[in-house]
Amino acid sequence: MRVLLGTIVGLTALAATAIRAAPVLGSQETPAENVRKSQSYDHLLRTNGSFLRYRVRKECDPIVDDRDLRNDCIRSFDIYEPFQARSKRHS
């Protein structure tokens, strides 16, 4: 009985892993959609300070064991997606 139960548990875990690894039908995006999303992301990084701070925190804060690597991560945002504050128009 124990062997049968272990086999069932193992097969269930295997099936669950296979389901998670299987691609979801309908979630495929075209290259044009990918480019559009990438351009939108880049625009937000350059023009929205809150979004930029969020992405820096999300991508760089988990790097805790290597201060140089973390600082490089933060600097990469300034190099590749420099923030451009909106200028206020004076009438």
DRENLO-407424 format. One record per residue (C-alpha): residue in three letters; x, y, z. Coordinates in pm, whole numbers, padded with zeros to 5 digits, m for minus. Layout:
N
<atom aa="ALA" east="X" north="Y" up="Z"/>
...
//
This chain:
91
<atom aa="MET" east="00000" north="00000" up="00000"/>
<atom aa="ARG" east="00286" north="00241" up="00085"/>
<atom aa="VAL" east="00454" north="00179" up="m00249"/>
<atom aa="LEU" east="00127" north="00247" up="m00432"/>
<atom aa="LEU" east="00069" north="00568" up="m00234"/>
<atom aa="GLY" east="00426" north="00686" up="m00301"/>
<atom aa="THR" east="00384" north="00614" up="m00670"/>
<atom aa="ILE" east="00057" north="00807" up="m00685"/>
<atom aa="VAL" east="00209" north="01105" up="m00503"/>
<atom aa="GLY" east="00512" north="01100" up="m00733"/>
<atom aa="LEU" east="00301" north="01082" up="m01048"/>
<atom aa="THR" east="00079" north="01364" up="m00922"/>
<atom aa="ALA" east="00383" north="01584" up="m00859"/>
<atom aa="LEU" east="00520" north="01498" up="m01202"/>
<atom aa="ALA" east="00189" north="01582" up="m01368"/>
<atom aa="ALA" east="00166" north="01913" up="m01182"/>
<atom aa="THR" east="00518" north="02005" up="m01294"/>
<atom aa="ALA" east="00444" north="01912" up="m01653"/>
<atom aa="ILE" east="00127" north="02122" up="m01653"/>
<atom aa="ARG" east="00314" north="02428" up="m01522"/>
<atom aa="ALA" east="00590" north="02381" up="m01781"/>
<atom aa="ALA" east="00350" north="02343" up="m02075"/>
<atom aa="PRO" east="00301" north="02658" up="m02283"/>
<atom aa="VAL" east="m00036" north="02824" up="m02245"/>
<atom aa="LEU" east="m00219" north="02833" up="m02574"/>
<atom aa="GLY" east="m00319" north="03179" up="m02685"/>
<atom aa="SER" east="m00048" north="03360" up="m02491"/>
<atom aa="GLN" east="00188" north="03376" up="m02789"/>
<atom aa="GLU" east="00262" north="03730" up="m02898"/>
<atom aa="THR" east="00380" north="03840" up="m03236"/>
<atom aa="PRO" east="00721" north="04003" up="m03280"/>
<atom aa="ALA" east="00543" north="04333" up="m03348"/>
<atom aa="GLU" east="00354" north="04307" up="m03017"/>
<atom aa="ASN" east="00678" north="04229" up="m02838"/>
<atom aa="VAL" east="00845" north="04537" up="m02990"/>
<atom aa="ARG" east="00547" north="04756" up="m02897"/>
<atom aa="LYS" east="00553" north="04632" up="m02536"/>
<atom aa="SER" east="00927" north="04685" up="m02517"/>
<atom aa="GLN" east="00895" north="05041" up="m02650"/>
<atom aa="SER" east="00620" north="05114" up="m02400"/>
<atom aa="TYR" east="00834" north="04978" up="m02114"/>
<atom aa="ASP" east="01132" north="05188" up="m02227"/>
<atom aa="HIS" east="00912" north="05499" up="m02252"/>
<atom aa="LEU" east="00779" north="05446" up="m01900"/>
<atom aa="LEU" east="01132" north="05407" up="m01763"/>
<atom aa="ARG" east="01235" north="05735" up="m01926"/>
<atom aa="THR" east="00928" north="05941" up="m01835"/>
<atom aa="ASN" east="00771" north="05800" up="m01519"/>
<atom aa="GLY" east="00987" north="05839" up="m01209"/>
<atom aa="SER" east="00764" north="05617" up="m00997"/>
<atom aa="PHE" east="00783" north="05335" up="m01250"/>
<atom aa="LEU" east="01160" north="05375" up="m01277"/>
<atom aa="ARG" east="01204" north="05359" up="m00897"/>
<atom aa="TYR" east="00976" north="05052" up="m00883"/>
<atom aa="ARG" east="01177" north="04869" up="m01152"/>
<atom aa="VAL" east="01511" north="04958" up="m00990"/>
<atom aa="ARG" east="01384" north="04825" up="m00656"/>
<atom aa="LYS" east="01240" north="04512" up="m00816"/>
<atom aa="GLU" east="01551" north="04429" up="m01019"/>
<atom aa="CYS" east="01837" north="04559" up="m00804"/>
<atom aa="ASP" east="01724" north="04529" up="m00439"/>
<atom aa="PRO" east="01742" north="04146" up="m00438"/>
<atom aa="ILE" east="02118" north="04176" up="m00503"/>
<atom aa="VAL" east="02236" north="04190" up="m00142"/>
<atom aa="ASP" east="02559" north="03992" up="m00136"/>
<atom aa="ASP" east="02753" north="04194" up="m00395"/>
<atom aa="ARG" east="02749" north="04571" up="m00347"/>
<atom aa="ASP" east="02937" north="04636" up="m00675"/>
<atom aa="LEU" east="02693" north="04425" up="m00875"/>
<atom aa="ARG" east="02396" north="04601" up="m00711"/>
<atom aa="ASN" east="02544" north="04943" up="m00788"/>
<atom aa="ASP" east="02608" north="04836" up="m01148"/>
<atom aa="CYS" east="02245" north="04726" up="m01173"/>
<atom aa="ILE" east="02125" north="05067" up="m01053"/>
<atom aa="ARG" east="02366" north="05254" up="m01283"/>
<atom aa="SER" east="02252" north="05047" up="m01582"/>
<atom aa="PHE" east="01915" north="05221" up="m01567"/>
<atom aa="ASP" east="02088" north="05559" up="m01604"/>
<atom aa="ILE" east="02302" north="05431" up="m01890"/>
<atom aa="TYR" east="02044" north="05243" up="m02096"/>
<atom aa="GLU" east="01721" north="05421" up="m02000"/>
<atom aa="PRO" east="01811" north="05768" up="m01870"/>
<atom aa="PHE" east="01523" north="05944" up="m01697"/>
<atom aa="GLN" east="01398" north="06251" up="m01881"/>
<atom aa="ALA" east="01188" north="06463" up="m01649"/>
<atom aa="ARG" east="00906" north="06637" up="m01824"/>
<atom aa="SER" east="00957" north="07007" up="m01858"/>
<atom aa="LYS" east="00669" north="07226" up="m01750"/>
<atom aa="ARG" east="00548" north="07468" up="m02012"/>
<atom aa="HIS" east="00530" north="07828" up="m01906"/>
<atom aa="SER" east="00248" north="08023" up="m02069"/>
//
